[in-house]
Amino acid sequence: MAQRTYRLNRPTLAIANRDGKNIVVTVPYDAYITVCDFPAGSRLADVEWDRQIVKMFVVDIRDRGELIAVAS
């Protein structure tokens, strides 16, 4: 799958794993994220942001993100 880079147009919640625990973090407005995996039929996607992998809702990425680049 091709990686897709988005720029967020609103702050958006994500789930990060810290010390084995899932915590909610806010990805800020104007942040660049790279979607690592858009699994078919899943509501969550793995996203690289700020040199870490977090999970974000697919609907949030599509509604709050602007597609910047697609790389294979």
N, C-alpha and C positions, 0 to 999 in steps of 0.2 A: 504494500500500500504506500502511496505517496504521502510524505509528511506535508502538513499544511500549517502555515504560520498565520496567525490572526493577531490583530490589535484590538484590545477591548475598548468599547466606547462607554462603559460603565463599570464601576467596581463590581466584582463577581465573587461569590463564595466558591471555595474549593475544599477538598478533603486532603489533608497531608498526614503522613504517618510519621510520628515522632516518638522514638523510643518504644516502638511496638504499639502505640496508641494512635487511633485516628482522632485528629483535631480539625476544627473548621478554621480556615484562614481566608482572608480577603485578598484577592488578586486586584490590584489597584487599576483605576482608570488609566488608559493609555499604555498598559503593559502589553508586551508581546509574548504570545504563547505559541508553542508548537505542539500540535496534536500528534502524539506518537501512535495512537491506536483508536480507530473509530469502529469498535466491534458491532457487527450487524445485530440489531435487535436489543442492544444494551442501552440503558439510560445514562451510563457514565462512560467517560473516555479518559484515558491516561494522557496527561498533558505535561510538557516540560515548561516550567516557569522558574525563573531566577535560579537556574542550575539545579532544580529539584523536580522530581516527578510527583504530581498531584493528580487527583481525580476531579473532574468537573462534569456537570450535567451537560449532555449533548445539546439540549434545547437552549441552555444558557450560552454556549459557544456560538450557536447559530444566530440567536437573537441579539446578543450583546457584542459579537465580534465582527470585525471587518476582515475578510480574507485578503492577505497581503501577498503570499507566495505559496506555490506548490512545488515541492522538490521530490524527485524520485529516488 
